[in-house]
Amino acid sequence: MSAPPRNTQLLRIALVCARYRPSTGGVQTHVAKLASGLVERGHEVTVLTHRLHADQRRFETSDGVRIERFNRTITSEHLAISKGLVSAIRRGGERFDVLHAHSYHDSPALIASVAWTGPLVFTPHYHGESSDPVRQALHIPYRLLAANIFRRSERTLCVSGAERDAIQQDFARSTGVVELASNGVARTRIRDAYPLRPTPQPLTQVAYIGRLEDYKQVDLLVRAAAILRRTHRFHIIGQGPERPYLERLARDHDLDEVVEFHGRLLTQAVYGFLRGSEIIVSPSRIEAQGIGCLEALAAGANVVASDIAPHRELRRNYPKSVTTFDVRDGVPALVDALWLATVAPRREHDVPTWEDLIDTVERTYHSVIQRTLTAPDIDHRTIVPATAAA
């Protein structure tokens, strides 16, 4: 049974993002959980997003959430522009009470900061850098423009303390109120899942769950498997452009019996692997906060993760269950971390849930709307010069 609304005033909410389900990724999961949870509390939620493929419906309703997709006029991966999306945001004043933009690294949030005239909430999902060299080179001029998103937003919500610290450092002169609204997990569903353990005892089961992208560095895990082939079995769950390379790498190391690629699985099967695995690995170069790591901690698995700020935060919060390694030290460092996690005791942790996130966001919406009502002369369209905003 869904939780009752924490606020009796029901809102018309627009969530703006570059990609939405069935597209996969951390931002997509965050927005989808937020959207469906707000609908369960009685709010009217519309997702405004890009139409990525011709077979995607322009308009549909899923889990009570209205989804409106707009064709991209410029089809760059992260700096795509949609005239239809711009128009929908600009005309949204009569449809929505508040607009919540997602992802500093995609153009819709920047567009919303200019085209939307009402209360604006922003969740940056900020990495601080890009995994792509071209995008990294463009990051400096883009940052001057994107600083205006922070200036324009009544509230900035960060998914981790590490992300909040990075934003306050990189945009110290641009940010207003910055608060924590952590990613969550479906804690009860995870713990109720039947453990999936195709690995025979007494071998240790290790799983990676996520997109197969270059910056996720799953190749380190495959190479580590070649060293640990006698004691561990590895399950790689997810899809992405790196999968053919990773499968070739596993074949080259004769790992057919050691590493198994499962592709995308249904959510309940993913939860089963979380429950059945001793170790969940996240070797990524960049993250705002890894949802998979939180899910692993809820399930009672130990976590081995790259030594980046969001993972160090998890290590501080759950020191007995999280081991980090420096990716600059390569496969030997990962192997050492896997051995430490193998002998460490397992325990379930009461990590934040999606309900916790929705509580925070719902309070935020009411707060920024009330502020707007009590300060009606706020000029939401004011954009400062880029050089002054950084």
Residue pairs with C-beta under 8 A, 6 or more apart in sequence:
2 37
2 40
2 41
3 40
3 41
3 355
4 41
5 41
5 42
5 43
5 362
6 41
6 359
6 362
6 363
7 362
7 363
7 366
9 366
10 42
10 43
10 44
11 43
11 44
11 97
11 98
11 365
11 366
11 369
12 43
12 44
12 46
12 95
12 96
12 97
12 98
13 38
13 43
13 44
13 45
13 46
13 96
13 97
13 98
13 99
13 100
13 365
14 46
14 47
14 48
14 89
14 92
14 95
14 96
14 98
14 99
14 100
15 31
15 34
15 35
15 45
15 46
15 47
15 48
15 100
15 102
16 47
16 48
16 49
16 85
16 89
16 99
16 100
16 101
16 102
16 108
16 109
16 112
17 27
17 28
17 31
17 47
17 48
17 49
17 101
17 102
17 103
17 106
17 108
18 27
18 49
18 50
18 78
18 80
18 103
18 106
18 107
18 108
19 25
19 27
19 28
19 49
19 50
19 52
19 106
20 28
20 31
20 32
20 47
20 49
20 67
20 69
21 28
21 32
21 62
23 52
24 211
24 238
24 239
24 264
25 211
26 125
26 183
26 287
26 288
26 289
26 290
26 291
27 102
27 103
27 125
29 291
30 102
30 123
30 125
30 159
30 183
30 291
30 357
31 47
31 102
32 63
32 65
33 184
33 354
33 357
34 100
34 354
34 357
34 358
34 361
35 45
35 47
35 63
35 65
36 63
36 64
36 65
37 354
37 355
37 357
37 358
38 45
38 358
38 361
38 362
39 45
39 63
39 64
39 65
40 64
41 358
41 362
43 362
44 66
45 64
45 65
45 66
46 65
46 66
46 67
46 68
46 95
46 96
47 65
47 66
47 67
47 68
48 68
48 70
48 85
48 88
48 89
48 92
48 108
49 67
49 68
49 69
49 70
49 85
49 108
50 69
50 70
50 71
50 72
50 80
50 82
50 85
50 108
51 58
51 69
51 70
51 71
51 72
51 82
52 69
52 72
56 69
57 67
57 69
58 68
58 69
58 70
59 66
59 67
59 68
59 69
60 66
60 67
61 67
68 88
70 82
70 83
70 84
70 85
70 88
71 82
71 84
72 80
72 81
72 82
73 81
73 82
73 83
74 80
74 81
78 105
78 106
78 107
78 135
79 106
79 107
79 138
79 142
80 106
80 107
81 107
81 111
85 108
85 111
86 111
86 115
89 99
89 111
89 112
89 115
89 116
90 115
90 116
92 99
92 116
92 118
93 116
93 117
93 118
96 118
97 118
97 119
97 365
97 369
98 118
98 119
98 120
98 121
98 365
98 368
98 369
99 112
99 116
99 118
99 119
99 120
99 121
100 120
100 121
100 122
100 123
100 361
100 365
101 108
101 109
101 112
101 113
101 120
101 121
101 122
101 123
101 149
101 153
102 108
102 109
102 122
102 123
102 125
103 109
103 123
103 124
103 125
104 124
104 125
104 126
104 146
104 149
105 125
105 126
105 127
105 130
109 122
109 124
109 146
109 149
110 145
110 146
110 148
110 149
112 120
112 149
113 120
113 122
113 148
113 149
113 152
113 153
113 383
114 148
114 152
114 381
114 383
116 380
117 380
117 381
118 372
118 380
119 154
119 365
119 368
119 369
119 371
119 372
119 380
120 152
120 153
120 154
120 368
120 380
121 153
121 154
121 155
121 156
121 157
121 361
121 364
121 365
121 368
122 149
122 150
122 153
122 155
122 156
122 157
123 156
123 157
123 158
123 159
123 181
124 149
124 150
124 156
124 158
124 163
124 167
124 288
125 159
125 163
125 288
126 158
126 163
126 166
126 167
126 170
126 288
127 286
127 287
127 288
128 166
128 170
128 286
129 136
129 139
129 286
130 136
130 139
130 286
131 213
131 214
131 215
131 285
131 286
143 170
143 390
144 386
144 387
144 389
144 390
145 386
147 171
147 173
147 174
147 386
147 389
147 390
148 174
148 383
148 384
148 386
148 389
150 156
150 167
150 171
150 174
150 175
150 176
151 174
151 175
151 176
151 383
151 384
151 389
152 380
152 382
152 383
153 176
154 176
154 177
154 368
154 371
154 372
155 176
155 177
155 178
155 179
155 364
155 367
155 368
156 167
156 175
156 176
156 177
156 178
156 179
157 178
157 179
157 180
157 181
157 360
157 361
157 364
158 164
158 167
158 178
158 179
158 180
158 181
158 288
159 181
159 182
159 183
159 288
159 289
160 180
160 182
160 183
160 288
160 289
160 310
160 313
161 180
161 313
162 288
162 289
162 309
162 310
162 312
162 313
163 288
163 289
163 310
164 178
164 179
164 180
165 309
166 309
167 175
167 178
168 175
168 178
171 390
173 388
173 389
173 390
174 389
174 390
179 360
179 364
180 360
181 357
181 360
181 361
181 364
182 289
182 352
182 356
182 357
183 289
183 291
183 294
183 352
183 357
184 294
184 351
184 352
184 353
184 354
184 355
184 356
184 357
185 291
185 294
185 295
185 298
185 351
185 352
185 353
185 354
186 271
186 353
186 354
187 298
187 350
187 351
187 353
189 268
189 271
190 271
190 274
190 275
190 295
190 298
190 299
191 275
191 298
191 299
191 300
191 348
193 268
193 271
193 272
193 274
193 275
193 299
194 272
194 275
195 272
195 275
195 276
196 269
196 272
196 273
196 275
196 276
197 205
197 276
197 277
198 205
198 233
198 235
198 260
199 205
199 233
199 235
200 233
203 231
203 232
203 233
204 231
204 232
204 233
204 278
204 279
204 342
205 232
205 233
205 235
205 276
205 277
205 278
205 279
206 221
206 232
206 233
206 234
206 235
206 277
206 278
206 279
206 280
206 281
206 338
207 234
207 235
207 236
207 237
207 273
207 274
207 277
207 279
207 280
207 281
207 301
208 218
208 221
208 234
208 235
208 236
208 237
208 238
208 280
208 281
208 282
208 283
209 237
209 238
209 270
209 273
209 274
209 280
209 292
209 295
210 216
210 237
210 238
210 282
210 284
210 290
210 292
211 238
211 239
211 240
212 218
212 236
212 238
212 239
212 240
212 241
212 242
212 243
212 246
213 240
213 241
213 242
214 241
214 242
215 284
215 285
215 286
216 240
216 242
216 283
216 284
216 285
217 283
217 284
217 285
217 306
217 327
218 236
218 242
218 246
218 283
219 242
219 245
219 246
219 249
220 283
220 327
220 330
220 331
220 334
221 234
221 236
221 281
221 283
221 334
222 234
222 236
222 246
222 249
222 250
222 253
222 255
222 259
223 249
223 253
223 331
224 331
224 334
224 335
224 338
225 232
225 234
225 250
225 253
225 255
225 258
225 259
226 253
226 255
226 258
227 331
227 335
228 335
228 338
229 255
229 258
231 342
232 258
232 338
232 342
233 258
233 259
233 260
234 255
234 258
234 259
234 260
235 259
235 260
235 262
235 273
235 277
236 246
236 259
236 260
236 261
236 262
237 262
237 263
237 264
237 265
237 270
237 273
238 263
238 264
239 263
239 264
243 261
243 263
246 261
247 261
250 256
250 258
250 259
250 261
265 273
271 295
271 299
274 280
274 295
274 296
274 298
274 299
274 301
275 299
275 300
275 301
277 296
277 301
278 301
278 302
278 341
278 342
278 346
279 301
279 302
279 303
279 304
279 338
279 341
279 342
280 292
280 293
280 295
280 296
280 301
280 302
280 303
280 304
281 303
281 304
281 305
281 334
281 338
282 290
282 292
282 293
282 303
282 304
282 305
282 306
282 311
283 304
283 305
283 306
283 327
283 334
284 290
284 305
284 306
284 308
285 306
285 308
285 327
286 308
287 308
287 310
287 311
288 310
289 310
289 313
290 305
290 310
290 311
290 314
293 303
293 305
293 311
293 314
293 322
294 314
294 351
294 352
296 302
296 303
297 303
297 314
297 318
297 321
297 322
297 348
297 349
297 351
298 348
298 349
298 350
298 351
299 348
300 346
300 347
300 348
300 349
301 346
302 321
302 322
302 323
302 341
302 344
302 346
303 314
303 318
303 321
303 322
303 323
303 341
304 322
304 323
304 324
304 325
304 334
304 337
304 338
304 341
305 311
305 314
305 315
305 322
305 323
305 324
305 325
306 324
306 325
306 326
306 327
307 324
307 325
307 326
307 327
311 322
311 324
312 324
314 322
315 322
315 323
315 324
318 349
320 344
320 345
320 347
321 344
321 346
321 347
321 349
323 337
323 340
323 341
323 344
324 337
325 333
325 334
325 336
325 337
326 333
327 333
327 334
372 378
